[in-house]
Amino acid sequence: TGKVVWAKNNEIQTTTVRGLAGGDDDDALPDGERLPVVPRDLGACELYPQSIKHNCNGRFIAVCGDGEFIIYTAQALRNKAY
């Protein structure tokens, strides 16, 4: 779906990169050019994330850190399991 999810300290952020590079050759960005993304805050995580993993269909993400993991929904960062 073109989503990118990352952690900045305890904050989880996401953005969509689908369609940013442009489909036409006129609008296409050259290789190595920075993409103009607008990050969206999903919320704060309860632990300090050391890694983020997603399941194969992209509906859930697991945030791992401090010897624990929490499973969240990828859309709204709601807890699904501890």
QUIDAGI-V183649 format. One record per run of one state. SS is the DSSP state (h for helix, s for strand, l for the rest). FROM is the first residue (numbers start at 0). TO is the last residue. If there is no record, write none. Layout:
# QUIDAGI-V183649
[[SS	FROM	TO] [SS	FROM	TO]]
This chain:
# QUIDAGI-V183649
[[l	0	1] [s	2	7] [l	8	9] [s	10	15] [l	16	38] [s	39	43] [l	44	49] [s	50	53] [l	54	58] [s	59	64] [l	65	66] [s	67	72] [l	73	77] [s	78	80] [l	81	81]]
